[in-house]
Amino acid sequence: MLKILVGVVLGFLLFTNPGIRQTTADVLRFAADALAPEVEEGPTLQERIGEVLKGEQ
């Protein structure tokens, strides 16, 4: 029961305090960037679709 109460209080603080919410978002974004695979440079989806449409004309 204590764990649930602590979870509710922390959730309330994270939801209502903009400073804590921004810090949490920054930490989550940093973790996501660290875990994300490297993106290879290449044509975008829009460019690939444009090439297909040009080929049909």
PDBQT receptor file of N, H, CA, C and O in Angstrom, charges set to zero:
ATOM      1  N   MET A   1       0.823  -1.192   0.000  1.00  0.00    +0.000 N 
ATOM      2  CA  MET A   1       0.000   0.000   0.000  1.00  0.00    +0.000 C 
ATOM      3  C   MET A   1       0.871   1.262   0.000  1.00  0.00    +0.000 C 
ATOM      4  O   MET A   1       0.532   2.258  -0.638  1.00  0.00    +0.000 OA
ATOM      5  N   LEU A   2       1.980   1.208   0.713  1.00  0.00    +0.000 N 
ATOM      6  H   LEU A   2       2.256   0.399   1.231  1.00  0.00    +0.000 HD
ATOM      7  CA  LEU A   2       2.881   2.349   0.796  1.00  0.00    +0.000 C 
ATOM      8  C   LEU A   2       3.498   2.650  -0.568  1.00  0.00    +0.000 C 
ATOM      9  O   LEU A   2       3.668   3.814  -0.933  1.00  0.00    +0.000 OA
ATOM     10  N   LYS A   3       3.833   1.601  -1.321  1.00  0.00    +0.000 N 
ATOM     11  H   LYS A   3       3.695   0.656  -1.025  1.00  0.00    +0.000 HD
ATOM     12  CA  LYS A   3       4.416   1.787  -2.653  1.00  0.00    +0.000 C 
ATOM     13  C   LYS A   3       3.425   2.493  -3.581  1.00  0.00    +0.000 C 
ATOM     14  O   LYS A   3       3.817   3.354  -4.369  1.00  0.00    +0.000 OA
ATOM     15  N   ILE A   4       2.166   2.136  -3.489  1.00  0.00    +0.000 N 
ATOM     16  H   ILE A   4       1.848   1.437  -2.849  1.00  0.00    +0.000 HD
ATOM     17  CA  ILE A   4       1.143   2.770  -4.317  1.00  0.00    +0.000 C 
ATOM     18  C   ILE A   4       0.999   4.241  -3.938  1.00  0.00    +0.000 C 
ATOM     19  O   ILE A   4       0.905   5.103  -4.811  1.00  0.00    +0.000 OA
ATOM     20  N   LEU A   5       0.983   4.525  -2.652  1.00  0.00    +0.000 N 
ATOM     21  H   LEU A   5       1.060   3.825  -1.942  1.00  0.00    +0.000 HD
ATOM     22  CA  LEU A   5       0.862   5.906  -2.187  1.00  0.00    +0.000 C 
ATOM     23  C   LEU A   5       2.048   6.752  -2.651  1.00  0.00    +0.000 C 
ATOM     24  O   LEU A   5       1.864   7.881  -3.105  1.00  0.00    +0.000 OA
ATOM     25  N   VAL A   6       3.262   6.211  -2.540  1.00  0.00    +0.000 N 
ATOM     26  H   VAL A   6       3.411   5.294  -2.171  1.00  0.00    +0.000 HD
ATOM     27  CA  VAL A   6       4.452   6.929  -2.994  1.00  0.00    +0.000 C 
ATOM     28  C   VAL A   6       4.386   7.151  -4.503  1.00  0.00    +0.000 C 
ATOM     29  O   VAL A   6       4.747   8.224  -4.986  1.00  0.00    +0.000 OA
ATOM     30  N   GLY A   7       3.926   6.145  -5.255  1.00  0.00    +0.000 N 
ATOM     31  H   GLY A   7       3.633   5.273  -4.863  1.00  0.00    +0.000 HD
ATOM     32  CA  GLY A   7       3.779   6.278  -6.704  1.00  0.00    +0.000 C 
ATOM     33  C   GLY A   7       2.777   7.358  -7.077  1.00  0.00    +0.000 C 
ATOM     34  O   GLY A   7       3.011   8.126  -8.010  1.00  0.00    +0.000 OA
ATOM     35  N   VAL A   8       1.675   7.422  -6.365  1.00  0.00    +0.000 N 
ATOM     36  H   VAL A   8       1.485   6.797  -5.607  1.00  0.00    +0.000 HD
ATOM     37  CA  VAL A   8       0.661   8.448  -6.634  1.00  0.00    +0.000 C 
ATOM     38  C   VAL A   8       1.205   9.841  -6.335  1.00  0.00    +0.000 C 
ATOM     39  O   VAL A   8       0.987  10.773  -7.109  1.00  0.00    +0.000 OA
ATOM     40  N   VAL A   9       1.908   9.986  -5.223  1.00  0.00    +0.000 N 
ATOM     41  H   VAL A   9       2.085   9.229  -4.594  1.00  0.00    +0.000 HD
ATOM     42  CA  VAL A   9       2.473  11.291  -4.858  1.00  0.00    +0.000 C 
ATOM     43  C   VAL A   9       3.515  11.724  -5.882  1.00  0.00    +0.000 C 
ATOM     44  O   VAL A   9       3.511  12.877  -6.311  1.00  0.00    +0.000 OA
ATOM     45  N   LEU A  10       4.410  10.818  -6.281  1.00  0.00    +0.000 N 
ATOM     46  H   LEU A  10       4.413   9.881  -5.932  1.00  0.00    +0.000 HD
ATOM     47  CA  LEU A  10       5.409  11.172  -7.286  1.00  0.00    +0.000 C 
ATOM     48  C   LEU A  10       4.755  11.497  -8.625  1.00  0.00    +0.000 C 
ATOM     49  O   LEU A  10       5.169  12.436  -9.305  1.00  0.00    +0.000 OA
ATOM     50  N   GLY A  11       3.752  10.739  -9.001  1.00  0.00    +0.000 N 
ATOM     51  H   GLY A  11       3.416   9.977  -8.449  1.00  0.00    +0.000 HD
ATOM     52  CA  GLY A  11       3.028  11.022 -10.236  1.00  0.00    +0.000 C 
ATOM     53  C   GLY A  11       2.359  12.382 -10.192  1.00  0.00    +0.000 C 
ATOM     54  O   GLY A  11       2.379  13.115 -11.181  1.00  0.00    +0.000 OA
ATOM     55  N   PHE A  12       1.773  12.724  -9.067  1.00  0.00    +0.000 N 
ATOM     56  H   PHE A  12       1.757  12.128  -8.264  1.00  0.00    +0.000 HD
ATOM     57  CA  PHE A  12       1.135  14.029  -8.915  1.00  0.00    +0.000 C 
ATOM     58  C   PHE A  12       2.156  15.158  -9.039  1.00  0.00    +0.000 C 
ATOM     59  O   PHE A  12       1.905  16.160  -9.708  1.00  0.00    +0.000 OA
ATOM     60  N   LEU A  13       3.313  14.988  -8.387  1.00  0.00    +0.000 N 
ATOM     61  H   LEU A  13       3.517  14.174  -7.843  1.00  0.00    +0.000 HD
ATOM     62  CA  LEU A  13       4.359  16.012  -8.465  1.00  0.00    +0.000 C 
ATOM     63  C   LEU A  13       4.879  16.159  -9.897  1.00  0.00    +0.000 C 
ATOM     64  O   LEU A  13       5.088  17.275 -10.371  1.00  0.00    +0.000 OA
ATOM     65  N   LEU A  14       5.087  15.039 -10.579  1.00  0.00    +0.000 N 
ATOM     66  H   LEU A  14       4.918  14.132 -10.193  1.00  0.00    +0.000 HD
ATOM     67  CA  LEU A  14       5.583  15.093 -11.955  1.00  0.00    +0.000 C 
ATOM     68  C   LEU A  14       4.571  15.741 -12.886  1.00  0.00    +0.000 C 
ATOM     69  O   LEU A  14       4.948  16.417 -13.843  1.00  0.00    +0.000 OA
ATOM     70  N   PHE A  15       3.293  15.538 -12.611  1.00  0.00    +0.000 N 
ATOM     71  H   PHE A  15       2.987  14.988 -11.834  1.00  0.00    +0.000 HD
ATOM     72  CA  PHE A  15       2.256  16.068 -13.481  1.00  0.00    +0.000 C 
ATOM     73  C   PHE A  15       2.004  17.554 -13.248  1.00  0.00    +0.000 C 
ATOM     74  O   PHE A  15       1.679  18.275 -14.192  1.00  0.00    +0.000 OA
ATOM     75  N   THR A  16       2.145  18.019 -12.026  1.00  0.00    +0.000 N 
ATOM     76  H   THR A  16       2.409  17.433 -11.260  1.00  0.00    +0.000 HD
ATOM     77  CA  THR A  16       1.766  19.397 -11.706  1.00  0.00    +0.000 C 
ATOM     78  C   THR A  16       2.918  20.386 -11.701  1.00  0.00    +0.000 C 
ATOM     79  O   THR A  16       2.679  21.588 -11.818  1.00  0.00    +0.000 OA
ATOM     80  N   ASN A  17       4.162  19.930 -11.570  1.00  0.00    +0.000 N 
ATOM     81  H   ASN A  17       4.356  18.954 -11.475  1.00  0.00    +0.000 HD
ATOM     82  CA  ASN A  17       5.294  20.837 -11.480  1.00  0.00    +0.000 C 
ATOM     83  C   ASN A  17       6.000  20.920 -12.841  1.00  0.00    +0.000 C 
ATOM     84  O   ASN A  17       6.613  19.944 -13.273  1.00  0.00    +0.000 OA
ATOM     85  N   PRO A  18       5.919  22.084 -13.529  1.00  0.00    +0.000 N 
ATOM     86  CA  PRO A  18       6.525  22.199 -14.859  1.00  0.00    +0.000 C 
ATOM     87  C   PRO A  18       8.038  22.002 -14.864  1.00  0.00    +0.000 C 
ATOM     88  O   PRO A  18       8.578  21.468 -15.832  1.00  0.00    +0.000 OA
ATOM     89  N   GLY A  19       8.728  22.416 -13.818  1.00  0.00    +0.000 N 
ATOM     90  H   GLY A  19       8.289  22.851 -13.032  1.00  0.00    +0.000 HD
ATOM     91  CA  GLY A  19      10.179  22.248 -13.753  1.00  0.00    +0.000 C 
ATOM     92  C   GLY A  19      10.580  20.784 -13.697  1.00  0.00    +0.000 C 
ATOM     93  O   GLY A  19      11.475  20.340 -14.417  1.00  0.00    +0.000 OA
ATOM     94  N   ILE A  20       9.903  20.041 -12.832  1.00  0.00    +0.000 N 
ATOM     95  H   ILE A  20       9.176  20.401 -12.248  1.00  0.00    +0.000 HD
ATOM     96  CA  ILE A  20      10.189  18.614 -12.726  1.00  0.00    +0.000 C 
ATOM     97  C   ILE A  20       9.788  17.899 -14.010  1.00  0.00    +0.000 C 
ATOM     98  O   ILE A  20      10.481  16.988 -14.463  1.00  0.00    +0.000 OA
ATOM     99  N   ARG A  21       8.677  18.309 -14.591  1.00  0.00    +0.000 N 
ATOM    100  H   ARG A  21       8.114  19.049 -14.224  1.00  0.00    +0.000 HD
ATOM    101  CA  ARG A  21       8.208  17.682 -15.835  1.00  0.00    +0.000 C 
ATOM    102  C   ARG A  21       9.210  17.915 -16.960  1.00  0.00    +0.000 C 
ATOM    103  O   ARG A  21       9.479  17.002 -17.741  1.00  0.00    +0.000 OA
ATOM    104  N   GLN A  22       9.764  19.120 -17.058  1.00  0.00    +0.000 N 
ATOM    105  H   GLN A  22       9.544  19.861 -16.424  1.00  0.00    +0.000 HD
ATOM    106  CA  GLN A  22      10.754  19.421 -18.097  1.00  0.00    +0.000 C 
ATOM    107  C   GLN A  22      12.044  18.638 -17.876  1.00  0.00    +0.000 C 
ATOM    108  O   GLN A  22      12.639  18.125 -18.824  1.00  0.00    +0.000 OA
ATOM    109  N   THR A  23      12.470  18.551 -16.615  1.00  0.00    +0.000 N 
ATOM    110  H   THR A  23      11.987  18.967 -15.845  1.00  0.00    +0.000 HD
ATOM    111  CA  THR A  23      13.674  17.782 -16.297  1.00  0.00    +0.000 C 
ATOM    112  C   THR A  23      13.482  16.313 -16.644  1.00  0.00    +0.000 C 
ATOM    113  O   THR A  23      14.376  15.688 -17.215  1.00  0.00    +0.000 OA
ATOM    114  N   THR A  24      12.330  15.762 -16.307  1.00  0.00    +0.000 N 
ATOM    115  H   THR A  24      11.604  16.270 -15.843  1.00  0.00    +0.000 HD
ATOM    116  CA  THR A  24      12.038  14.371 -16.636  1.00  0.00    +0.000 C 
ATOM    117  C   THR A  24      12.043  14.164 -18.141  1.00  0.00    +0.000 C 
ATOM    118  O   THR A  24      12.581  13.170 -18.629  1.00  0.00    +0.000 OA
ATOM    119  N   ALA A  25      11.454  15.087 -18.875  1.00  0.00    +0.000 N 
ATOM    120  H   ALA A  25      11.018  15.895 -18.479  1.00  0.00    +0.000 HD
ATOM    121  CA  ALA A  25      11.433  14.985 -20.336  1.00  0.00    +0.000 C 
ATOM    122  C   ALA A  25      12.851  15.050 -20.900  1.00  0.00    +0.000 C 
ATOM    123  O   ALA A  25      13.182  14.308 -21.826  1.00  0.00    +0.000 OA
ATOM    124  N   ASP A  26      13.682  15.919 -20.358  1.00  0.00    +0.000 N 
ATOM    125  H   ASP A  26      13.413  16.521 -19.606  1.00  0.00    +0.000 HD
ATOM    126  CA  ASP A  26      15.068  16.027 -20.819  1.00  0.00    +0.000 C 
ATOM    127  C   ASP A  26      15.845  14.736 -20.562  1.00  0.00    +0.000 C 
ATOM    128  O   ASP A  26      16.605  14.282 -21.418  1.00  0.00    +0.000 OA
ATOM    129  N   VAL A  27      15.653  14.151 -19.385  1.00  0.00    +0.000 N 
ATOM    130  H   VAL A  27      15.036  14.521 -18.690  1.00  0.00    +0.000 HD
ATOM    131  CA  VAL A  27      16.344  12.905 -19.047  1.00  0.00    +0.000 C 
ATOM    132  C   VAL A  27      15.879  11.776 -19.963  1.00  0.00    +0.000 C 
ATOM    133  O   VAL A  27      16.693  10.989 -20.446  1.00  0.00    +0.000 OA
ATOM    134  N   LEU A  28      14.579  11.697 -20.199  1.00  0.00    +0.000 N 
ATOM    135  H   LEU A  28      13.918  12.336 -19.807  1.00  0.00    +0.000 HD
ATOM    136  CA  LEU A  28      14.060  10.652 -21.084  1.00  0.00    +0.000 C 
ATOM    137  C   LEU A  28      14.559  10.842 -22.514  1.00  0.00    +0.000 C 
ATOM    138  O   LEU A  28      14.875   9.862 -23.189  1.00  0.00    +0.000 OA
ATOM    139  N   ARG A  29      14.636  12.094 -22.989  1.00  0.00    +0.000 N 
ATOM    140  H   ARG A  29      14.379  12.890 -22.441  1.00  0.00    +0.000 HD
ATOM    141  CA  ARG A  29      15.129  12.361 -24.344  1.00  0.00    +0.000 C 
ATOM    142  C   ARG A  29      16.606  11.993 -24.453  1.00  0.00    +0.000 C 
ATOM    143  O   ARG A  29      17.032  11.427 -25.459  1.00  0.00    +0.000 OA
ATOM    144  N   PHE A  30      17.393  12.314 -23.414  1.00  0.00    +0.000 N 
ATOM    145  H   PHE A  30      17.046  12.774 -22.597  1.00  0.00    +0.000 HD
ATOM    146  CA  PHE A  30      18.808  11.961 -23.400  1.00  0.00    +0.000 C 
ATOM    147  C   PHE A  30      18.980  10.445 -23.469  1.00  0.00    +0.000 C 
ATOM    148  O   PHE A  30      19.825   9.945 -24.212  1.00  0.00    +0.000 OA
ATOM    149  N   ALA A  31      18.183   9.720 -22.698  1.00  0.00    +0.000 N 
ATOM    150  H   ALA A  31      17.497  10.126 -22.095  1.00  0.00    +0.000 HD
ATOM    151  CA  ALA A  31      18.264   8.258 -22.708  1.00  0.00    +0.000 C 
ATOM    152  C   ALA A  31      17.861   7.705 -24.069  1.00  0.00    +0.000 C 
ATOM    153  O   ALA A  31      18.486   6.768 -24.565  1.00  0.00    +0.000 OA
ATOM    154  N   ALA A  32      16.833   8.268 -24.673  1.00  0.00    +0.000 N 
ATOM    155  H   ALA A  32      16.325   9.029 -24.271  1.00  0.00    +0.000 HD
ATOM    156  CA  ALA A  32      16.395   7.799 -25.992  1.00  0.00    +0.000 C 
ATOM    157  C   ALA A  32      17.455   8.071 -27.047  1.00  0.00    +0.000 C 
ATOM    158  O   ALA A  32      17.698   7.231 -27.914  1.00  0.00    +0.000 OA
ATOM    159  N   ASP A  33      18.084   9.226 -26.983  1.00  0.00    +0.000 N 
ATOM    160  H   ASP A  33      17.888   9.908 -26.279  1.00  0.00    +0.000 HD
ATOM    161  CA  ASP A  33      19.152   9.545 -27.938  1.00  0.00    +0.000 C 
ATOM    162  C   ASP A  33      20.352   8.630 -27.753  1.00  0.00    +0.000 C 
ATOM    163  O   ASP A  33      21.006   8.261 -28.729  1.00  0.00    +0.000 OA
ATOM    164  N   ALA A  34      20.646   8.265 -26.523  1.00  0.00    +0.000 N 
ATOM    165  H   ALA A  34      20.115   8.564 -25.731  1.00  0.00    +0.000 HD
ATOM    166  CA  ALA A  34      21.782   7.386 -26.253  1.00  0.00    +0.000 C 
ATOM    167  C   ALA A  34      21.511   5.967 -26.750  1.00  0.00    +0.000 C 
ATOM    168  O   ALA A  34      22.432   5.271 -27.177  1.00  0.00    +0.000 OA
ATOM    169  N   LEU A  35      20.259   5.541 -26.697  1.00  0.00    +0.000 N 
ATOM    170  H   LEU A  35      19.510   6.107 -26.351  1.00  0.00    +0.000 HD
ATOM    171  CA  LEU A  35      19.905   4.180 -27.096  1.00  0.00    +0.000 C 
ATOM    172  C   LEU A  35      19.554   4.054 -28.572  1.00  0.00    +0.000 C 
ATOM    173  O   LEU A  35      19.561   2.949 -29.115  1.00  0.00    +0.000 OA
ATOM    174  N   ALA A  36      19.247   5.164 -29.225  1.00  0.00    +0.000 N 
ATOM    175  H   ALA A  36      19.240   6.061 -28.784  1.00  0.00    +0.000 HD
ATOM    176  CA  ALA A  36      18.810   5.116 -30.624  1.00  0.00    +0.000 C 
ATOM    177  C   ALA A  36      19.966   4.705 -31.532  1.00  0.00    +0.000 C 
ATOM    178  O   ALA A  36      21.106   5.116 -31.316  1.00  0.00    +0.000 OA
ATOM    179  N   PRO A  37      19.673   3.899 -32.540  1.00  0.00    +0.000 N 
ATOM    180  CA  PRO A  37      20.735   3.528 -33.481  1.00  0.00    +0.000 C 
ATOM    181  C   PRO A  37      21.100   4.715 -34.371  1.00  0.00    +0.000 C 
ATOM    182  O   PRO A  37      20.309   5.640 -34.556  1.00  0.00    +0.000 OA
ATOM    183  N   GLU A  38      22.305   4.666 -34.911  1.00  0.00    +0.000 N 
ATOM    184  H   GLU A  38      22.948   3.914 -34.761  1.00  0.00    +0.000 HD
ATOM    185  CA  GLU A  38      22.743   5.724 -35.815  1.00  0.00    +0.000 C 
ATOM    186  C   GLU A  38      21.888   5.685 -37.087  1.00  0.00    +0.000 C 
ATOM    187  O   GLU A  38      21.613   4.615 -37.630  1.00  0.00    +0.000 OA
ATOM    188  N   VAL A  39      21.481   6.844 -37.542  1.00  0.00    +0.000 N 
ATOM    189  H   VAL A  39      21.704   7.714 -37.100  1.00  0.00    +0.000 HD
ATOM    190  CA  VAL A  39      20.650   6.943 -38.736  1.00  0.00    +0.000 C 
ATOM    191  C   VAL A  39      21.553   7.132 -39.945  1.00  0.00    +0.000 C 
ATOM    192  O   VAL A  39      22.405   8.021 -39.972  1.00  0.00    +0.000 OA
ATOM    193  N   GLU A  40      21.351   6.279 -40.943  1.00  0.00    +0.000 N 
ATOM    194  H   GLU A  40      20.659   5.557 -40.921  1.00  0.00    +0.000 HD
ATOM    195  CA  GLU A  40      22.130   6.403 -42.166  1.00  0.00    +0.000 C 
ATOM    196  C   GLU A  40      21.495   7.466 -43.057  1.00  0.00    +0.000 C 
ATOM    197  O   GLU A  40      20.273   7.542 -43.187  1.00  0.00    +0.000 OA
ATOM    198  N   GLU A  41      22.344   8.278 -43.662  1.00  0.00    +0.000 N 
ATOM    199  H   GLU A  41      23.336   8.216 -43.557  1.00  0.00    +0.000 HD
ATOM    200  CA  GLU A  41      21.853   9.313 -44.556  1.00  0.00    +0.000 C 
ATOM    201  C   GLU A  41      21.371   8.666 -45.856  1.00  0.00    +0.000 C 
ATOM    202  O   GLU A  41      22.048   7.801 -46.412  1.00  0.00    +0.000 OA
ATOM    203  N   GLY A  42      20.238   9.076 -46.320  1.00  0.00    +0.000 N 
ATOM    204  H   GLY A  42      19.688   9.779 -45.868  1.00  0.00    +0.000 HD
ATOM    205  CA  GLY A  42      19.699   8.544 -47.563  1.00  0.00    +0.000 C 
ATOM    206  C   GLY A  42      18.486   9.360 -47.964  1.00  0.00    +0.000 C 
ATOM    207  O   GLY A  42      18.125  10.327 -47.293  1.00  0.00    +0.000 OA
ATOM    208  N   PRO A  43      17.864   8.967 -49.054  1.00  0.00    +0.000 N 
ATOM    209  CA  PRO A  43      16.696   9.725 -49.487  1.00  0.00    +0.000 C 
ATOM    210  C   PRO A  43      15.544   9.583 -48.488  1.00  0.00    +0.000 C 
ATOM    211  O   PRO A  43      15.355   8.535 -47.871  1.00  0.00    +0.000 OA
ATOM    212  N   THR A  44      14.795  10.653 -48.352  1.00  0.00    +0.000 N 
ATOM    213  H   THR A  44      14.949  11.505 -48.853  1.00  0.00    +0.000 HD
ATOM    214  CA  THR A  44      13.647  10.624 -47.459  1.00  0.00    +0.000 C 
ATOM    215  C   THR A  44      12.500   9.891 -48.143  1.00  0.00    +0.000 C 
ATOM    216  O   THR A  44      12.547   9.606 -49.340  1.00  0.00    +0.000 OA
ATOM    217  N   LEU A  45      11.482   9.597 -47.366  1.00  0.00    +0.000 N 
ATOM    218  H   LEU A  45      11.444   9.828 -46.394  1.00  0.00    +0.000 HD
ATOM    219  CA  LEU A  45      10.313   8.920 -47.921  1.00  0.00    +0.000 C 
ATOM    220  C   LEU A  45       9.679   9.770 -49.015  1.00  0.00    +0.000 C 
ATOM    221  O   LEU A  45       9.250   9.241 -50.040  1.00  0.00    +0.000 OA
ATOM    222  N   GLN A  46       9.618  11.077 -48.806  1.00  0.00    +0.000 N 
ATOM    223  H   GLN A  46       9.966  11.506 -47.973  1.00  0.00    +0.000 HD
ATOM    224  CA  GLN A  46       9.028  11.977 -49.804  1.00  0.00    +0.000 C 
ATOM    225  C   GLN A  46       9.834  11.934 -51.103  1.00  0.00    +0.000 C 
ATOM    226  O   GLN A  46       9.254  11.930 -52.188  1.00  0.00    +0.000 OA
ATOM    227  N   GLU A  47      11.149  11.902 -51.004  1.00  0.00    +0.000 N 
ATOM    228  H   GLU A  47      11.620  11.905 -50.122  1.00  0.00    +0.000 HD
ATOM    229  CA  GLU A  47      11.986  11.840 -52.202  1.00  0.00    +0.000 C 
ATOM    230  C   GLU A  47      11.797  10.511 -52.929  1.00  0.00    +0.000 C 
ATOM    231  O   GLU A  47      11.730  10.488 -54.158  1.00  0.00    +0.000 OA
ATOM    232  N   ARG A  48      11.709   9.407 -52.192  1.00  0.00    +0.000 N 
ATOM    233  H   ARG A  48      11.763   9.425 -51.193  1.00  0.00    +0.000 HD
ATOM    234  CA  ARG A  48      11.521   8.107 -52.821  1.00  0.00    +0.000 C 
ATOM    235  C   ARG A  48      10.173   8.019 -53.524  1.00  0.00    +0.000 C 
ATOM    236  O   ARG A  48      10.083   7.470 -54.621  1.00  0.00    +0.000 OA
ATOM    237  N   ILE A  49       9.121   8.556 -52.901  1.00  0.00    +0.000 N 
ATOM    238  H   ILE A  49       9.194   9.003 -52.009  1.00  0.00    +0.000 HD
ATOM    239  CA  ILE A  49       7.798   8.555 -53.524  1.00  0.00    +0.000 C 
ATOM    240  C   ILE A  49       7.816   9.422 -54.779  1.00  0.00    +0.000 C 
ATOM    241  O   ILE A  49       7.224   9.061 -55.796  1.00  0.00    +0.000 OA
ATOM    242  N   GLY A  50       8.498  10.572 -54.707  1.00  0.00    +0.000 N 
ATOM    243  H   GLY A  50       8.979  10.866 -53.881  1.00  0.00    +0.000 HD
ATOM    244  CA  GLY A  50       8.613  11.449 -55.875  1.00  0.00    +0.000 C 
ATOM    245  C   GLY A  50       9.308  10.760 -57.032  1.00  0.00    +0.000 C 
ATOM    246  O   GLY A  50       8.910  10.942 -58.183  1.00  0.00    +0.000 OA
ATOM    247  N   GLU A  51      10.345   9.970 -56.753  1.00  0.00    +0.000 N 
ATOM    248  H   GLU A  51      10.669   9.822 -55.819  1.00  0.00    +0.000 HD
ATOM    249  CA  GLU A  51      11.040   9.239 -57.810  1.00  0.00    +0.000 C 
ATOM    250  C   GLU A  51      10.121   8.210 -58.460  1.00  0.00    +0.000 C 
ATOM    251  O   GLU A  51      10.141   8.036 -59.679  1.00  0.00    +0.000 OA
ATOM    252  N   VAL A  52       9.322   7.535 -57.651  1.00  0.00    +0.000 N 
ATOM    253  H   VAL A  52       9.306   7.676 -56.661  1.00  0.00    +0.000 HD
ATOM    254  CA  VAL A  52       8.399   6.529 -58.201  1.00  0.00    +0.000 C 
ATOM    255  C   VAL A  52       7.355   7.215 -59.074  1.00  0.00    +0.000 C 
ATOM    256  O   VAL A  52       7.027   6.727 -60.155  1.00  0.00    +0.000 OA
ATOM    257  N   LEU A  53       6.832   8.345 -58.606  1.00  0.00    +0.000 N 
ATOM    258  H   LEU A  53       7.098   8.742 -57.727  1.00  0.00    +0.000 HD
ATOM    259  CA  LEU A  53       5.803   9.041 -59.375  1.00  0.00    +0.000 C 
ATOM    260  C   LEU A  53       6.374   9.618 -60.673  1.00  0.00    +0.000 C 
ATOM    261  O   LEU A  53       5.676   9.640 -61.686  1.00  0.00    +0.000 OA
ATOM    262  N   LYS A  54       7.602  10.076 -60.666  1.00  0.00    +0.000 N 
ATOM    263  H   LYS A  54       8.169  10.059 -59.842  1.00  0.00    +0.000 HD
ATOM    264  CA  LYS A  54       8.217  10.578 -61.891  1.00  0.00    +0.000 C 
ATOM    265  C   LYS A  54       8.429   9.460 -62.893  1.00  0.00    +0.000 C 
ATOM    266  O   LYS A  54       8.331   9.691 -64.098  1.00  0.00    +0.000 OA
ATOM    267  N   GLY A  55       8.716   8.264 -62.429  1.00  0.00    +0.000 N 
ATOM    268  H   GLY A  55       8.796   8.076 -61.450  1.00  0.00    +0.000 HD
ATOM    269  CA  GLY A  55       8.954   7.126 -63.300  1.00  0.00    +0.000 C 
ATOM    270  C   GLY A  55       7.691   6.672 -64.012  1.00  0.00    +0.000 C 
ATOM    271  O   GLY A  55       7.779   6.081 -65.088  1.00  0.00    +0.000 OA
ATOM    272  N   GLU A  56       6.512   6.933 -63.440  1.00  0.00    +0.000 N 
ATOM    273  H   GLU A  56       6.441   7.414 -62.566  1.00  0.00    +0.000 HD
ATOM    274  CA  GLU A  56       5.253   6.504 -64.052  1.00  0.00    +0.000 C 
ATOM    275  C   GLU A  56       4.764   7.442 -65.127  1.00  0.00    +0.000 C 
ATOM    276  O   GLU A  56       3.916   7.054 -65.930  1.00  0.00    +0.000 OA
ATOM    277  N   GLN A  57       5.254   8.639 -65.173  1.00  0.00    +0.000 N 
ATOM    278  H   GLN A  57       5.943   8.954 -64.521  1.00  0.00    +0.000 HD
ATOM    279  CA  GLN A  57       4.748   9.619 -66.139  1.00  0.00    +0.000 C 
ATOM    280  C   GLN A  57       5.297   9.413 -67.504  1.00  0.00    +0.000 C 
ATOM    281  O   GLN A  57       4.963  10.161 -68.423  1.00  0.00    +0.000 OA
TER     282      GLN A  57
